[in-house]
Amino acid sequence: MGDDQTRNTISETDTLNLPILIIGGGISGITSAVELAEAGQEVVLIEKENYLGGNVSHFNNYFPKLCPPSCGLEINYQRIRSNPRISYYTGASLKNICGTDGDFMVNIQLKPRLINNSCTSCGKCAEVCPEERPAKLGRTAGEKAAFINNGLAFPMKYCIDPEVCKREACARCLEVCDYNAIQLDASPAEVGIQAGKIIVATGWNLYNATLIENYRYSEESDVVTNVEFERMLAACTREKIKLTRPSDGLTPRRIAFVQCAGSRDINHLPYCSAVCCSASLKHALTLEAEYPEIDAEIFYIDMRLSGRNEKLLKQAEEKERITLTKGKVGRILPGDEEKGLVLEVEDISSGCKRKDTYDMVVLAMGLTPTPVAAGLKVNEYGFYLPDQPSGMIPTASCKRPMDVSSSVKDATASALKAMQR
Ligand SMILES: Cc1cc2nc3c(=O)[nH]c(=O)nc-3n(C[C@H](O)[C@H](O)[C@H](O)COP(=O)(O)OP(=O)(O)OC[C@H]3O[C@@H](n4cnc5c(N)ncnc54)[C@H](O)[C@@H]3O)c2cc1C
């Protein structure tokens, strides 16, 4: 962050009235935004994706109560809609931050949505759109270039993927849209935002599963990450279809969950990623409740759960079709004649080495930080330190992996901190 020489000096009263900028529109950023706005503060929220909601908006359900993501997100979307103190930008990437505490100038680049605010989300553009987005992280196969975020969209408006759309060479959406909402010639725009404080709520990234070579992860295989699995379950719930494995479209009968994939491992991430044990228990309990034909086995070093999440373990222990095995998975190998996946495990309870075959494997991956702005102080693993000298306030899971409930509490605390000028 350098000083911006070109700006006029503004008085202290003016800086107190400057909005608070929040970078990241996941559950934490949204929470800080609504708390600040309801306390009378002007807020600008920027999100790099086309929709707010972050990772939670892609969940199938969430612990501790295993409720759908709409529970929690919808009420917050309503709070945003009804509060004129919140402005938000989606598809917004940070270009640069200048200035200092109390008086920042932030430039953001807005990618074109190719559909404007007149969209009524009727969906006719997607019906006629001939282009498909490539399958990606739980993205439903066949999703069109004109798309909307999986039913929990905020804003509730379609957008068009500019990397896939053929624009004027196709233009079928233009012919069917009754609201003049299609803008195929829209180009990127730049916006400058003056802000008194900046809350950084950029969340987490997933560790790169291909780096754990002995687990044989690849995008085509039946070894998937827990984030992919979460989104597969969400797509099944949404579209009322059965869970199938990627390689052949058959229903898996036995699914193994491999804990600490990348976490608590000196070759990868030495720290605990905090939410993966609860996430795998949630997945196993969801299978138990909704897929009577599937057995789940969780391989763990030790179960790390906090607060109300403890009860997930108790629930899982009572289920016949869930097995909990204490033991680190050493290797995942292809089964005989390439059928299934063989796990080599050191079973701590029996003291024996086991080899067993599964139809699918879910890797409970480690979580990593999200790099945002140069100049922010980080800990030895790259997560932001809570106290920054710069007047920027990191919040929630960009400081360390944490669950939704802790993220929301932390984001509320950050809102309070930002108001104390
Ligand atoms: C597999 C899995 C399952 C989980 N299940 C549960 C569960 O059931 N219950 C639970 O309590 N917790 C669960 N968690 C944890 C949960 O995901 C986090 O607590 C939650 O996502 C934290 O929200 P957040 O807003 O801090 O971060 P995120 O959800 O990561 O949101 C951050 C947002 O910031 C945006 N962003 C990032 N960088 C920028 C930038 N430079 N500019 C603009 N925007 C940016 C991102 O696009 C994103 O929208 C799970 C985690 C995993 C991995």
The ligand as a Gaussian input file, in Angstrom:
#p B3LYP/6-31G(d) Opt

LIG

0 1
 C      -15.835000     -29.462000       2.646000
 C      -16.192000     -28.415000       3.633000
 C      -17.421000     -28.473000       4.262000
 C      -17.743000     -27.542000       5.233000
 N      -18.939000     -27.674000       5.867000
 C      -19.242000     -26.826000       6.881000
 C      -20.463000     -26.996000       7.595000
 O      -21.245000     -27.890000       7.324000
 N      -20.703000     -26.139000       8.632000
 C      -19.829000     -25.134000       8.982000
 O      -20.094000     -24.416000       9.950000
 N      -18.665000     -24.933000       8.279000
 C      -18.367000     -25.750000       7.230000
 N      -17.209000     -25.552000       6.531000
 C      -16.407000     -24.328000       6.796000
 C      -17.028000     -23.129000       6.014000
 O      -16.824000     -23.361000       4.647000
 C      -16.395000     -21.810000       6.437000
 O      -16.641000     -21.614000       7.806000
 C      -17.037000     -20.635000       5.674000
 O      -16.959000     -20.821000       4.283000
 C      -16.318000     -19.350000       6.068000
 O      -16.932000     -18.285000       5.375000
 P      -16.076000     -17.052000       4.830000
 O      -17.038000     -16.040000       4.380000
 O      -15.085000     -16.681000       5.868000
 O      -15.232000     -17.643000       3.622000
 P      -15.680000     -18.139000       2.177000
 O      -16.904000     -18.941000       2.229000
 O      -14.441000     -18.783000       1.628000
 O      -16.002000     -16.797000       1.387000
 C      -14.988000     -15.898000       1.018000
 C      -15.468000     -15.083000      -0.162000
 O      -14.477000     -14.102000      -0.495000
 C      -14.335000     -14.047000      -1.915000
 N      -13.000000     -13.540000      -2.212000
 C      -11.799000     -14.145000      -2.022000
 N      -10.795000     -13.348000      -2.419000
 C      -11.367000     -12.206000      -2.890000
 C      -10.841000     -11.009000      -3.438000
 N       -9.523000     -10.808000      -3.612000
 N      -11.707000     -10.040000      -3.836000
 C      -13.053000     -10.210000      -3.691000
 N      -13.610000     -11.333000      -3.170000
 C      -12.775000     -12.327000      -2.762000
 C      -14.558000     -15.477000      -2.353000
 O      -14.908000     -15.560000      -3.714000
 C      -15.676000     -15.913000      -1.413000
 O      -16.951000     -15.640000      -1.959000
 C      -16.837000     -26.492000       5.557000
 C      -15.613000     -26.411000       4.898000
 C      -15.280000     -27.370000       3.962000
 C      -13.943000     -27.324000       3.304000

